[in-house]
């Protein structure tokens, strides 16, 4: 049986470093991504097609029909403006498809969608991710805050789960390695919150139309996902189980 095909959008960034040495100063540019961790966690369970954040502007599909090529779409740490402001619209005021509405229709038709937490996920750092009150908030099993939604825990926090709560968690230990933060979300009444901390959903599952959705409120890599969680033997199993649940 062929693997499900996942379009994974985001989880990349450009870096500019300015170094000052006495009187002189120079600038260093670079490109970084954590997509190798996604391949590590999910590569055995799915075919991952990565679309870096800077390519989303022009290349992300504009219709549900185009998205139907994929069994699942995941967005991680890239804000709503990147989907809204196609260069043709931003530069030349030419109308272009609302790609968040396309995702909504794709899920309604039977596709699967998930969002992973980060500074540019959900509402995000200084509310710059800006997914509150968009089509994605409609389809996800959570509501988003209208303001900066980060819950920073530099001391680390560990969730404790019931392994019998849901098939995704079967066989998992009750206590998990530390995470360092998450986006504060509000579970919708029909959400299935299978992992939580201090009353906040960390992993919430839901449906929309004929499709399935999930929200993972913490990171999929550093900085909120600690090295211990990244290397945890059950981390790979967690994502394999989420994929299996979402794409069945």
Secondary structure, DSSP 8 states (H G I E B T S, - for coil): ---EEEEEEE-EEEEEEEEEETTEEEEEEEEEE-HHHHHHHHTTTEEEEEE-HHHHHHHS--SHHHHTT-SEEEEES--HHHHH--HHHHHH------HHHHHHHHHHTT-EEEEE-STTSSS-GGG-S--TTSHHHHHSSEEE-SS--EEEEEEEE--B--TTS-GGGTT--SB---EEEEE-EEE-TT-EEEEEETTEEEEEEEEETTEEEEEE-S-SSTTTB-HHHHT-TTHHHHHHHHHHHHH-
